[in-house]
Amino acid sequence: MTTLSTELNRLHDRIVAARPETRHEFQPALADLIERMEVAGEHVPAEIRNLSEDLLNDKIERQFDNMPV
C-alpha cells in the first residue's frame, strides 16, 4: 500500500466518523488527495470519487441554506 493510499484510508475513516453536518468540511482535503493520487498514477476507487462528489454537493447546498429569500 502506498503512502497516498494510506492517507486516503485515514481520511476516509475520519469522514465516516464525522458528524453528518460537518462531513462537507473534509471535501477540499479529499479533492486534493484525489488529485495527488491521479498525478502519481494511482487508482482512485469509484466509491471515493462518489464520496467527494457527495461532499461537494453538501457543501454547495449548505451555502444556499444561508441565503435570504
Chimera marker file (.cmm) of the C-alpha trace (Angstrom):
<marker_set name="trace">
<marker id="1" x="0.000" y="0.000" z="0.000" r="1" g="1" b="0" radius="0.5"/>
<marker id="2" x="1.359" y="3.405" z="-0.963" r="1" g="1" b="0" radius="0.5"/>
<marker id="3" x="1.625" y="6.440" z="1.260" r="1" g="1" b="0" radius="0.5"/>
<marker id="4" x="-1.214" y="8.137" z="-0.632" r="1" g="1" b="0" radius="0.5"/>
<marker id="5" x="-3.425" y="5.071" z="-0.241" r="1" g="1" b="0" radius="0.5"/>
<marker id="6" x="-2.715" y="5.020" z="3.489" r="1" g="1" b="0" radius="0.5"/>
<marker id="7" x="-3.524" y="8.724" z="3.688" r="1" g="1" b="0" radius="0.5"/>
<marker id="8" x="-6.741" y="8.096" z="1.738" r="1" g="1" b="0" radius="0.5"/>
<marker id="9" x="-7.797" y="5.327" z="4.124" r="1" g="1" b="0" radius="0.5"/>
<marker id="10" x="-7.182" y="7.549" z="7.149" r="1" g="1" b="0" radius="0.5"/>
<marker id="11" x="-9.091" y="10.455" z="5.630" r="1" g="1" b="0" radius="0.5"/>
<marker id="12" x="-11.966" y="8.171" z="4.640" r="1" g="1" b="0" radius="0.5"/>
<marker id="13" x="-12.162" y="6.864" z="8.223" r="1" g="1" b="0" radius="0.5"/>
<marker id="14" x="-12.251" y="10.432" z="9.561" r="1" g="1" b="0" radius="0.5"/>
<marker id="15" x="-15.036" y="11.375" z="7.141" r="1" g="1" b="0" radius="0.5"/>
<marker id="16" x="-17.114" y="8.326" z="8.039" r="1" g="1" b="0" radius="0.5"/>
<marker id="17" x="-16.646" y="9.015" z="11.766" r="1" g="1" b="0" radius="0.5"/>
<marker id="18" x="-17.553" y="12.707" z="11.455" r="1" g="1" b="0" radius="0.5"/>
<marker id="19" x="-20.974" y="14.066" z="12.240" r="1" g="1" b="0" radius="0.5"/>
<marker id="20" x="-23.124" y="14.359" z="9.093" r="1" g="1" b="0" radius="0.5"/>
<marker id="21" x="-23.413" y="18.139" z="9.418" r="1" g="1" b="0" radius="0.5"/>
<marker id="22" x="-19.615" y="18.550" z="9.386" r="1" g="1" b="0" radius="0.5"/>
<marker id="23" x="-18.556" y="15.981" z="6.783" r="1" g="1" b="0" radius="0.5"/>
<marker id="24" x="-18.618" y="18.539" z="3.974" r="1" g="1" b="0" radius="0.5"/>
<marker id="25" x="-15.638" y="20.261" z="5.640" r="1" g="1" b="0" radius="0.5"/>
<marker id="26" x="-13.416" y="17.365" z="4.506" r="1" g="1" b="0" radius="0.5"/>
<marker id="27" x="-14.195" y="17.911" z="0.812" r="1" g="1" b="0" radius="0.5"/>
<marker id="28" x="-11.198" y="20.154" z="-0.012" r="1" g="1" b="0" radius="0.5"/>
<marker id="29" x="-8.758" y="17.714" z="1.602" r="1" g="1" b="0" radius="0.5"/>
<marker id="30" x="-10.336" y="14.764" z="-0.196" r="1" g="1" b="0" radius="0.5"/>
<marker id="31" x="-10.317" y="16.549" z="-3.564" r="1" g="1" b="0" radius="0.5"/>
<marker id="32" x="-6.657" y="17.448" z="-3.075" r="1" g="1" b="0" radius="0.5"/>
<marker id="33" x="-5.754" y="13.879" z="-2.198" r="1" g="1" b="0" radius="0.5"/>
<marker id="34" x="-7.632" y="12.527" z="-5.230" r="1" g="1" b="0" radius="0.5"/>
<marker id="35" x="-5.731" y="14.943" z="-7.460" r="1" g="1" b="0" radius="0.5"/>
<marker id="36" x="-2.370" y="13.926" z="-5.959" r="1" g="1" b="0" radius="0.5"/>
<marker id="37" x="-3.227" y="10.248" z="-6.479" r="1" g="1" b="0" radius="0.5"/>
<marker id="38" x="-4.152" y="10.888" z="-10.118" r="1" g="1" b="0" radius="0.5"/>
<marker id="39" x="-0.901" y="12.790" z="-10.728" r="1" g="1" b="0" radius="0.5"/>
<marker id="40" x="1.003" y="9.884" z="-9.179" r="1" g="1" b="0" radius="0.5"/>
<marker id="41" x="-0.812" y="7.464" z="-11.481" r="1" g="1" b="0" radius="0.5"/>
<marker id="42" x="-2.603" y="5.695" z="-8.651" r="1" g="1" b="0" radius="0.5"/>
<marker id="43" x="-6.088" y="4.241" z="-8.930" r="1" g="1" b="0" radius="0.5"/>
<marker id="44" x="-8.805" y="6.216" z="-7.152" r="1" g="1" b="0" radius="0.5"/>
<marker id="45" x="-11.763" y="3.960" z="-6.282" r="1" g="1" b="0" radius="0.5"/>
<marker id="46" x="-15.162" y="4.984" z="-7.629" r="1" g="1" b="0" radius="0.5"/>
<marker id="47" x="-16.513" y="4.950" z="-4.072" r="1" g="1" b="0" radius="0.5"/>
<marker id="48" x="-14.033" y="7.691" z="-3.135" r="1" g="1" b="0" radius="0.5"/>
<marker id="49" x="-14.887" y="9.771" z="-6.212" r="1" g="1" b="0" radius="0.5"/>
<marker id="50" x="-18.583" y="9.454" z="-5.356" r="1" g="1" b="0" radius="0.5"/>
<marker id="51" x="-17.906" y="10.449" z="-1.749" r="1" g="1" b="0" radius="0.5"/>
<marker id="52" x="-16.032" y="13.539" z="-2.916" r="1" g="1" b="0" radius="0.5"/>
<marker id="53" x="-18.902" y="14.490" z="-5.203" r="1" g="1" b="0" radius="0.5"/>
<marker id="54" x="-21.433" y="13.987" z="-2.392" r="1" g="1" b="0" radius="0.5"/>
<marker id="55" x="-19.371" y="16.145" z="-0.029" r="1" g="1" b="0" radius="0.5"/>
<marker id="56" x="-19.101" y="18.872" z="-2.661" r="1" g="1" b="0" radius="0.5"/>
<marker id="57" x="-22.863" y="18.786" z="-3.242" r="1" g="1" b="0" radius="0.5"/>
<marker id="58" x="-23.449" y="19.047" z="0.515" r="1" g="1" b="0" radius="0.5"/>
<marker id="59" x="-21.062" y="21.987" z="0.724" r="1" g="1" b="0" radius="0.5"/>
<marker id="60" x="-22.845" y="23.811" z="-2.119" r="1" g="1" b="0" radius="0.5"/>
<marker id="61" x="-26.264" y="23.055" z="-0.652" r="1" g="1" b="0" radius="0.5"/>
<marker id="62" x="-25.230" y="24.474" z="2.726" r="1" g="1" b="0" radius="0.5"/>
<marker id="63" x="-24.248" y="27.739" z="1.025" r="1" g="1" b="0" radius="0.5"/>
<marker id="64" x="-27.792" y="28.107" z="-0.280" r="1" g="1" b="0" radius="0.5"/>
<marker id="65" x="-29.305" y="27.269" z="3.111" r="1" g="1" b="0" radius="0.5"/>
<marker id="66" x="-27.876" y="30.540" z="4.451" r="1" g="1" b="0" radius="0.5"/>
<marker id="67" x="-29.159" y="32.753" z="1.632" r="1" g="1" b="0" radius="0.5"/>
<marker id="68" x="-32.068" y="35.075" z="2.432" r="1" g="1" b="0" radius="0.5"/>
<marker id="69" x="-35.168" y="34.618" z="0.332" r="1" g="1" b="0" radius="0.5"/>
<link id1="1" id2="2" r="1" g="1" b="0" radius="0.2"/>
<link id1="2" id2="3" r="1" g="1" b="0" radius="0.2"/>
<link id1="3" id2="4" r="1" g="1" b="0" radius="0.2"/>
<link id1="4" id2="5" r="1" g="1" b="0" radius="0.2"/>
<link id1="5" id2="6" r="1" g="1" b="0" radius="0.2"/>
<link id1="6" id2="7" r="1" g="1" b="0" radius="0.2"/>
<link id1="7" id2="8" r="1" g="1" b="0" radius="0.2"/>
<link id1="8" id2="9" r="1" g="1" b="0" radius="0.2"/>
<link id1="9" id2="10" r="1" g="1" b="0" radius="0.2"/>
<link id1="10" id2="11" r="1" g="1" b="0" radius="0.2"/>
<link id1="11" id2="12" r="1" g="1" b="0" radius="0.2"/>
<link id1="12" id2="13" r="1" g="1" b="0" radius="0.2"/>
<link id1="13" id2="14" r="1" g="1" b="0" radius="0.2"/>
<link id1="14" id2="15" r="1" g="1" b="0" radius="0.2"/>
<link id1="15" id2="16" r="1" g="1" b="0" radius="0.2"/>
<link id1="16" id2="17" r="1" g="1" b="0" radius="0.2"/>
<link id1="17" id2="18" r="1" g="1" b="0" radius="0.2"/>
<link id1="18" id2="19" r="1" g="1" b="0" radius="0.2"/>
<link id1="19" id2="20" r="1" g="1" b="0" radius="0.2"/>
<link id1="20" id2="21" r="1" g="1" b="0" radius="0.2"/>
<link id1="21" id2="22" r="1" g="1" b="0" radius="0.2"/>
<link id1="22" id2="23" r="1" g="1" b="0" radius="0.2"/>
<link id1="23" id2="24" r="1" g="1" b="0" radius="0.2"/>
<link id1="24" id2="25" r="1" g="1" b="0" radius="0.2"/>
<link id1="25" id2="26" r="1" g="1" b="0" radius="0.2"/>
<link id1="26" id2="27" r="1" g="1" b="0" radius="0.2"/>
<link id1="27" id2="28" r="1" g="1" b="0" radius="0.2"/>
<link id1="28" id2="29" r="1" g="1" b="0" radius="0.2"/>
<link id1="29" id2="30" r="1" g="1" b="0" radius="0.2"/>
<link id1="30" id2="31" r="1" g="1" b="0" radius="0.2"/>
<link id1="31" id2="32" r="1" g="1" b="0" radius="0.2"/>
<link id1="32" id2="33" r="1" g="1" b="0" radius="0.2"/>
<link id1="33" id2="34" r="1" g="1" b="0" radius="0.2"/>
<link id1="34" id2="35" r="1" g="1" b="0" radius="0.2"/>
<link id1="35" id2="36" r="1" g="1" b="0" radius="0.2"/>
<link id1="36" id2="37" r="1" g="1" b="0" radius="0.2"/>
<link id1="37" id2="38" r="1" g="1" b="0" radius="0.2"/>
<link id1="38" id2="39" r="1" g="1" b="0" radius="0.2"/>
<link id1="39" id2="40" r="1" g="1" b="0" radius="0.2"/>
<link id1="40" id2="41" r="1" g="1" b="0" radius="0.2"/>
<link id1="41" id2="42" r="1" g="1" b="0" radius="0.2"/>
<link id1="42" id2="43" r="1" g="1" b="0" radius="0.2"/>
<link id1="43" id2="44" r="1" g="1" b="0" radius="0.2"/>
<link id1="44" id2="45" r="1" g="1" b="0" radius="0.2"/>
<link id1="45" id2="46" r="1" g="1" b="0" radius="0.2"/>
<link id1="46" id2="47" r="1" g="1" b="0" radius="0.2"/>
<link id1="47" id2="48" r="1" g="1" b="0" radius="0.2"/>
<link id1="48" id2="49" r="1" g="1" b="0" radius="0.2"/>
<link id1="49" id2="50" r="1" g="1" b="0" radius="0.2"/>
<link id1="50" id2="51" r="1" g="1" b="0" radius="0.2"/>
<link id1="51" id2="52" r="1" g="1" b="0" radius="0.2"/>
<link id1="52" id2="53" r="1" g="1" b="0" radius="0.2"/>
<link id1="53" id2="54" r="1" g="1" b="0" radius="0.2"/>
<link id1="54" id2="55" r="1" g="1" b="0" radius="0.2"/>
<link id1="55" id2="56" r="1" g="1" b="0" radius="0.2"/>
<link id1="56" id2="57" r="1" g="1" b="0" radius="0.2"/>
<link id1="57" id2="58" r="1" g="1" b="0" radius="0.2"/>
<link id1="58" id2="59" r="1" g="1" b="0" radius="0.2"/>
<link id1="59" id2="60" r="1" g="1" b="0" radius="0.2"/>
<link id1="60" id2="61" r="1" g="1" b="0" radius="0.2"/>
<link id1="61" id2="62" r="1" g="1" b="0" radius="0.2"/>
<link id1="62" id2="63" r="1" g="1" b="0" radius="0.2"/>
<link id1="63" id2="64" r="1" g="1" b="0" radius="0.2"/>
<link id1="64" id2="65" r="1" g="1" b="0" radius="0.2"/>
<link id1="65" id2="66" r="1" g="1" b="0" radius="0.2"/>
<link id1="66" id2="67" r="1" g="1" b="0" radius="0.2"/>
<link id1="67" id2="68" r="1" g="1" b="0" radius="0.2"/>
<link id1="68" id2="69" r="1" g="1" b="0" radius="0.2"/>
</marker_set>
